Amino acid sequence: MLRTYAETHLLSAASARPAASDKEGGDSGDEEGSDSEAAPDDVVAWEAGLRATLGGARQTLKAAVPYGAVAEKLHRPPATSALFDPSVPSYDVDTFLFPDDEDVDALCDSGLVSRTFCAKCGSTETKPTQLISHSFSEEQLCFLASALLYPCAVAAAKAPVADGRPFRVVDVGSRLGVVLLAAHETALLARDVLGEEGARRTVTVTGVELNGPFCDVARKMLQRSVAAADRRHGNVPLVVTADILGDVGRQWLRDADFVVMNNVFEWFLPPAEQADAWAVVKKETLLSSGRSTTKDPKFLMAYPSLEETLGGVFAATDGKGTATDAAVAKFLSGWVERVPVDVDRWLAARRPPGGHSHDDGHSCSSSCGGGDSADSERAHTTELLQSMCLYRVVGHVPKV
Ligand SMILES: C[S@@+](CC[C@H](N)C(=O)[O-])C[C@H]1O[C@@H](n2cnc3c(N)ncnc32)[C@H](O)[C@@H]1O
């Protein structure tokens, strides 16, 4: 059944907006899916609008939070992490706010960031520093929106639940609010595509963030970025200042239908506490899944994959520093199952064969001379998107 869901809604919708038949639809048999698809151009065109909205939000956020303006306590991952080398200096450079080389150059020119450090004092030998981002990039947000969330939101909106509650998207650790904005736009797209009659369940978007100043910034950005009509109707993502591990946060984990987790604990808790935090996430997301039927599934999007994150956590806490695949498999068993997503297909719909695209979103053939760097950029992007993993919660704990 899971495979069928993935094939009909994720593998196909990853590259295409639903067909007009979805709009007329009325059927709630989402597991069967539709055999026709709208042109991939439709969803790519929609993404152009999303990118424009995100671009506006970037300007608002850059003005509101200059580099390093919000203080936070970070826990650098231990040496066991594949993602980080504690012996190499690092800088926190938000990839959403500073997406291009020129942005990083400007930070370097201001003396806030350095790309290199002297590995051997007195010599001319230098090595690259590490630039760490605590936000998704624009590309990742588009992928999350159109390839992962959109098919789930459409399926949910077409198959309303008996108690009429909305399909709730919850970004755990919502920081600057950019996931919330992308999810809000996705909810509007789902509503537009399905039409008033087809969209029989609303989609709501909420962020739960520990850091109060980030919540304030996100609320202001969202008020400014969300269309006036939505603002008038109070249709603006909610930002809740709370610890996801506290009572309020746990309730959101239970109520959520689509949970987004981007590196929530990796940089914000010491490894020993991360294992306990993940146990809470597992327990609370399972608690609500007693309602789980094929028509009312619950999803978790994790970046990096749960396998990678938990492998690192268990390796750092088992005292031996070894990744423990069996322990990870045991932890995931009875909780979540991975939903396959075709990243290559999604990218192919956005990059012409033999061509490549530039940071500003335009595409051209390899004859412009940017081919080699575009190839490595594409390989990097593919890797990043493949690490954005979608899971379906499969446990069956009675509803609370
Ligand atoms: C890597 S950032 C993700 C930002 C955003 N969701 C995105 O994808 O662009 C992780 C965020 O989680 C927040 N966070 C860490 N621990 C948390 C907790 N226990 N409860 C709520 N938020 C938490 C941090 O303050 C940080 O803003």
PDBQT file of the ligand as one rigid body, heavy atoms in Angstrom, charges set to zero:
ROOT
HETATM    1  C1  LIG A 501      18.589  23.794  11.549  1.00  0.00    +0.000 C 
HETATM    2  S1  LIG A 501      17.423  24.904  12.156  1.00  0.00    +0.000 S 
HETATM    3  C2  LIG A 501      16.058  24.589  11.031  1.00  0.00    +0.000 C 
HETATM    4  C3  LIG A 501      15.409  25.867  10.516  1.00  0.00    +0.000 C 
HETATM    5  C4  LIG A 501      14.237  25.709   9.591  1.00  0.00    +0.000 C 
HETATM    6  N1  LIG A 501      13.299  24.701  10.037  1.00  0.00    +0.000 N 
HETATM    7  C5  LIG A 501      14.675  25.394   8.183  1.00  0.00    +0.000 C 
HETATM    8  O1  LIG A 501      14.533  24.255   7.777  1.00  0.00    +0.000 OA
HETATM    9  O2  LIG A 501      15.169  26.267   7.458  1.00  0.00    +0.000 OA
HETATM   10  C6  LIG A 501      16.900  24.105  13.645  1.00  0.00    +0.000 C 
HETATM   11  C7  LIG A 501      16.087  25.002  14.554  1.00  0.00    +0.000 C 
HETATM   12  O3  LIG A 501      15.579  24.184  15.612  1.00  0.00    +0.000 OA
HETATM   13  C8  LIG A 501      15.496  24.974  16.781  1.00  0.00    +0.000 C 
HETATM   14  N2  LIG A 501      15.419  24.060  17.934  1.00  0.00    +0.000 N 
HETATM   15  C9  LIG A 501      16.418  23.337  18.461  1.00  0.00    +0.000 A 
HETATM   16  N3  LIG A 501      15.960  22.594  19.501  1.00  0.00    +0.000 NA
HETATM   17  C10 LIG A 501      14.640  22.854  19.613  1.00  0.00    +0.000 A 
HETATM   18  C11 LIG A 501      13.623  22.411  20.492  1.00  0.00    +0.000 A 
HETATM   19  N4  LIG A 501      13.879  21.546  21.486  1.00  0.00    +0.000 N 
HETATM   20  N5  LIG A 501      12.369  22.893  20.337  1.00  0.00    +0.000 NA
HETATM   21  C12 LIG A 501      12.086  23.780  19.350  1.00  0.00    +0.000 A 
HETATM   22  N6  LIG A 501      13.010  24.239  18.490  1.00  0.00    +0.000 NA
HETATM   23  C13 LIG A 501      14.276  23.791  18.613  1.00  0.00    +0.000 A 
HETATM   24  C14 LIG A 501      16.745  25.836  16.735  1.00  0.00    +0.000 C 
HETATM   25  O4  LIG A 501      16.613  27.003  17.519  1.00  0.00    +0.000 OA
HETATM   26  C15 LIG A 501      16.854  26.123  15.222  1.00  0.00    +0.000 C 
HETATM   27  O5  LIG A 501      16.280  27.359  14.910  1.00  0.00    +0.000 OA
ENDROOT
TORSDOF 0
